[in-house]
Amino acid sequence: MNVAVVGTGYVGLVVGAGLAEMGNAVICADVDAAKVGRLQRNQLPIFEPGLEPLVVRNQAEGRLVFTTDVGDAVERSDVVFIAVGTPPDEDGSADLSHVLSVADTIGRHMNRPKLVVTKSTVPVGTAARVRAAVAANARVAFSVASNPEFLKEGAAVQDFMKPDRIILGVDGPEAEATLRELYEPFVRTGNPLLSMDVASAEVTKYAANAMLAARITLMNQFASLCERVGADVEQVRRGIGSDARIGKAFLFPGPGYGGSCFPKDVKALCASGREAGAPLEVLEAVDRANERQKRVPVAKLRRALGSLAGKTVAVWGLAFKAQTDDMREAAALVVVEELLAEGAQLRVHDPKAMEEARRRFGDRITCVEHRYDALEGADALLVLTEWQEYRVLDFDLAKRRMRRPLVVDARNLYEPARLREHGFTYDSIGRP
Ligand SMILES: NC(=O)c1ccc[n+]([C@@H]2O[C@H](COP(=O)([O-])OP(=O)(O)OC[C@H]3O[C@@H](n4cnc5c(N)ncnc54)[C@H](O)[C@@H]3O)[C@@H](O)[C@H]2O)c1
């Protein structure tokens, strides 16, 4: 199939490379000329395990092409995916300007019948607006479908190539048949291709993210309760996770969820609820609680150290989660700003996000190549991201490097008893 993917961010790039890998002819179009230029030279703008070989191979074999000419990509394709960003507007609702501007371009280049697919996460009712924007200029028949993406950053390629399910929001049999043909190679093991109406598909995406964000937030609140009453949230997590109705995933407390999706999608769904006269009170509370949670790590440091002015804090992990270099809405952004405002000096390490950290904070923080270098003269080590390489701590080395043996672990990576044995003062999330 001839496919255009408009927007080559996390989603568009993975979708484009994945569809090319299955043998489709894919043109990825983006307005960011620097990004496109780098991709043409096989330089990936993001770190995502397994993505580079897909891009290199499919580009070499001519199935994957990158361009800044969105109109040309549209004209040469039968299916056009819109995969541009939908950042939050001032009131929390999704800003659809990028999506609608792409829809406008598609309408102007509708040289033969096409299927237009919204891949971006968009509020219910957007497909109708996309249809209207395309129709304003299109002279031939076209359909609009909603095909939300559920990939996780850090495992995006695997999630796209072997999805748990694929949601096809369609308004007729033709659009459904086209999307089924495109996606059948991805579900050969039998995972479902679920067809539904367009509005339900749009709601499904937000509902899934809202459910996951709420689970994390509930665990964070259980953790706060555990701290007050002398219980251990890790025991509670095991206890509830073995209930088949609850399940084990997404029950890890931490410094608050971040990333490019949960925070903005929760806010956007709340906005949709308010607009539709069906307020999502639980979700509004989730959003507020998550913002508060991001302040917990610094509160713990303050409790242990008193004033933070002049103190040196080593931070391990800046990305919003492990296996990604993405710092969008990461707890680290709040933590770093809070620490700097209180006059602390920061020595930071992240296996993949250092470039992004330098871009965001410049010389206000000290970035180090090796994680133990961050501990030099530190009054505390703060662990913010659950990178595997942080899971084993060399106690002797850490103690030699640090001024004070204090560890605040916002990911519960270490055993409290072992740290105490080695003479550390240790605080984590929801454990005695
Ligand atoms: N990142 C994720 O994990 C994830 C997962 C599922 C769904 N989503 C959704 O997918 C969408 C894209 O997210 P992302 O993380 O890939 O965004 P991103 O910010 O990484 O990438 C968006 C890309 O679109 C390009 N773009 C913007 N306007 C354009 C235009 N008019 N024409 C062509 N290109 C344009 C930008 O230059 C950028 O490269 C969002 O709606 C997001 O909510 C993201």
The ligand as an SDF file (V2000), in Angstrom:
LIG
                    3D

 44 48  0  0  0  0  0  0  0  0999 V2000
    4.7080    9.8590   22.3050 N   0  0  0  0  0  0  0  0  0  0  0  0
    3.9230    8.8590   22.6300 C   0  0  0  0  0  0  0  0  0  0  0  0
    4.3070    7.9690   23.3860 O   0  0  0  0  0  0  0  0  0  0  0  0
    2.5380    8.7610   22.0510 C   0  0  0  0  0  0  0  0  0  0  0  0
    1.8290    7.5600   22.1650 C   0  0  0  0  0  0  0  0  0  0  0  0
    0.5550    7.4880   21.6180 C   0  0  0  0  0  0  0  0  0  0  0  0
   -0.0130    8.5950   21.0180 C   0  0  0  0  0  0  0  0  0  0  0  0
    0.6820    9.7640   20.9540 N   0  0  0  0  0  0  0  0  0  0  0  0
    0.0580   10.8980   20.2640 C   0  0  0  0  0  0  0  0  0  0  0  0
    0.5930   10.9950   18.9560 O   0  0  0  0  0  0  0  0  0  0  0  0
    0.6900   12.3650   18.5590 C   0  0  0  0  0  0  0  0  0  0  0  0
    2.1150   12.6820   18.1760 C   0  0  0  0  0  0  0  0  0  0  0  0
    2.9140   12.5410   19.3320 O   0  0  0  0  0  0  0  0  0  0  0  0
    4.5040   12.5360   19.2580 P   0  0  0  0  0  0  0  0  0  0  0  0
    4.9930   12.2160   20.6200 O   0  0  0  0  0  0  0  0  0  0  0  0
    4.9410   11.7140   18.0990 O   0  0  0  0  0  0  0  0  0  0  0  0
    4.7570   14.0860   18.9250 O   0  0  0  0  0  0  0  0  0  0  0  0
    6.1270   14.8050   18.5560 P   0  0  0  0  0  0  0  0  0  0  0  0
    6.0210   16.1590   19.1150 O   0  0  0  0  0  0  0  0  0  0  0  0
    7.2860   13.9320   18.9500 O   0  0  0  0  0  0  0  0  0  0  0  0
    6.1120   14.8700   16.9720 O   0  0  0  0  0  0  0  0  0  0  0  0
    5.2100   15.6130   16.2230 C   0  0  0  0  0  0  0  0  0  0  0  0
    5.8420   15.9200   14.8750 C   0  0  0  0  0  0  0  0  0  0  0  0
    4.8820   16.5520   14.0340 O   0  0  0  0  0  0  0  0  0  0  0  0
    5.5280   17.5320   13.2720 C   0  0  0  0  0  0  0  0  0  0  0  0
    4.5510   18.4890   12.7680 N   0  0  0  0  0  0  0  0  0  0  0  0
    3.8610   19.4430   13.4420 C   0  0  0  0  0  0  0  0  0  0  0  0
    3.0380   20.1140   12.6230 N   0  0  0  0  0  0  0  0  0  0  0  0
    3.1970   19.5760   11.3860 C   0  0  0  0  0  0  0  0  0  0  0  0
    2.6040   19.8290   10.1350 C   0  0  0  0  0  0  0  0  0  0  0  0
    1.6670   20.7780    9.9720 N   0  0  0  0  0  0  0  0  0  0  0  0
    3.0010   19.0890    9.0730 N   0  0  0  0  0  0  0  0  0  0  0  0
    3.9410   18.1240    9.2270 C   0  0  0  0  0  0  0  0  0  0  0  0
    4.5310   17.8420   10.3920 N   0  0  0  0  0  0  0  0  0  0  0  0
    4.1590   18.5490   11.4700 C   0  0  0  0  0  0  0  0  0  0  0  0
    6.5430   18.1210   14.2100 C   0  0  0  0  0  0  0  0  0  0  0  0
    7.5930   18.7920   13.5150 O   0  0  0  0  0  0  0  0  0  0  0  0
    7.0350   16.8630   14.9550 C   0  0  0  0  0  0  0  0  0  0  0  0
    8.1520   16.2810   14.3110 O   0  0  0  0  0  0  0  0  0  0  0  0
    0.1460   13.1750   19.7270 C   0  0  0  0  0  0  0  0  0  0  0  0
   -1.2110   13.4260   19.5290 O   0  0  0  0  0  0  0  0  0  0  0  0
    0.3400   12.2420   20.9060 C   0  0  0  0  0  0  0  0  0  0  0  0
   -0.5820   12.4970   21.9490 O   0  0  0  0  0  0  0  0  0  0  0  0
    1.9510    9.8680   21.4340 C   0  0  0  0  0  0  0  0  0  0  0  0
  1  2  1  0
  2  3  2  0
  2  4  1  0
  4  5  1  0
  4 44  2  0
  5  6  2  0
  6  7  1  0
  7  8  2  0
  8  9  1  0
  8 44  1  0
  9 10  1  0
  9 42  1  0
 10 11  1  0
 11 12  1  0
 11 40  1  0
 12 13  1  0
 13 14  1  0
 14 15  2  0
 14 16  1  0
 14 17  1  0
 17 18  1  0
 18 19  2  0
 18 20  1  0
 18 21  1  0
 21 22  1  0
 22 23  1  0
 23 24  1  0
 23 38  1  0
 24 25  1  0
 25 26  1  0
 25 36  1  0
 26 27  1  0
 26 35  1  0
 27 28  2  0
 28 29  1  0
 29 30  1  0
 29 35  2  0
 30 31  1  0
 30 32  2  0
 32 33  1  0
 33 34  2  0
 34 35  1  0
 36 37  1  0
 36 38  1  0
 38 39  1  0
 40 41  1  0
 40 42  1  0
 42 43  1  0
M  CHG  2   8   1  16  -1
M  END
$$$$
